[in-house]
Structures are given as C-alpha cells and as structure tokens.
Amino acid sequence: MSDAGDDFLPFEELEGAHVTLKLVGYSDRMGENFKKYKEMRFSVGATEQVPDQKWLVDSIEVEDFKVWEILQDNTPIGYAFLVLYDGPPFITFYYFEEPSNLLDIGKDCLEQMIPVFFKDLDEAALFYYLPKPVDEEMHAELLEGGFDVWDDNPTIDNDALACYVLERYTYDAYYGDGEEEFEEGEPKEY
C-alpha cells in the first residue's frame, strides 16, 4: 500500500499540456457519477452494485484508491484513478464522454500519472487498465512509452479490454528519476 502521507502533496494538482489532474476527495457529484456510470464502476473494480457513499468515503480516506478529476479548460471531463484494492495496483481513466482528442488527453494523463505511481508506491510494476480495447495508435504509443501488453492473467481478454504493464526497471531506464515525459521516440526533459 501507499505510504504517501505528506510526500503525496506535490501530486495534488498535475498540470499537463491538454488537461489538469486535481486530486479530490469524496463529493456528492462523485457519488452521483458512480451511480450514473456503470462502466466507471467496472473500470475501478467496484461490484455491479452501486457503491454507497460510505464505501467511497472509506476507500478514499484509507487510500484504497486515489481520485483525480480530469479538467479540460477548468471543466471536469472525467476521472483518473489509482486503484489499490483490486489486485495489483493500477491506474485507469474514465471520461464522461470520449474527447475528440482522446489520444492527446490519454497520453497527457499517463505522463502525469506515471511519476505519481512510481514515486508514491514501492511497487515493481505499474498496470494500466481500460475496460475496452485501445486503438492501434494508442497501442503503438503505449509500446513506445515502455508499456507491454499484459496477458499473464487468463481472466483478462485483451481483445475485449486493455491491460498494459510498465515495469519499474523499464521506467527507470526510460524515464530515469521521473523527470522526463512519456513521448513518442526519445523521452524529452521537462
């Protein structure tokens, strides 16, 4: 689990080229979104049942998962999740409506979340999960960024969903101390 504490504070707001990720606690709007979007519940490993407010509040407070609002021009367009209670820790994104520039926004979210994961958790690998397959362009970008398709679990059908893994040793080799961007080709320094 995370031993984030005060060390996590620099990750409260992450500014990217296309979106900002803002760490949030439970809100009534979040509760309503969990009720409304079944796919969002599925993506974070919640049961088919709509999680009640107590479960959401408790999960966030004990750091079973962390939630960032994805903001584009200060408008919420979805959530970025760091899930710590359903198997190996993983990140996933949920958009209320698929953005027209999904590839750019997805890369932007990943660039911001990769260092959060490796600096906050003492884990050997980062798993990236989406409850649907990614297109060929995003698949190529993930491979270029050091991710591999994760097909070691027989319960995961990579034709029906997307599961990738970025090993810590690959992260260290590609990104060094986390001060570089996830980009096509050679990583660039900020």
C-alpha angles and dihedrals in degrees: 000000000000122000090190104136112141091347088071094062096091087062095058092099123022119189118206135174094262107016143021121225114211120191109233138185125215117309133173088246090056090050090051091049091052088053094046102043113057090177090058091054090048092049092058094044096252116152123262086261116090106255112241124233092259092056092049094046093045093046093051095042095051090043096244083142139358124218130205122187111229106226125192112186087346091303118120110240099167146310137283113211133198102197118200103166106060110067120299113003112270143171126229137170130219123194120196087218124008107260118233089235095046094148093055093044093045091051090046092052091047092049089056098042100046095070091041090058099044095042095044102041133051093219130137094223144021116223119204114199133183122175091229135046120271122233122254093261094054090043090055091048091051092050091047089052093056101266122132128202106260110220100150093108115076091206092064117083106197090195089063100037140007125254122169133169132210110196117217092238089054090047090051091048095045102035106021108201093358095267094118133082129248099243140149110272120359116008114251128218118244 
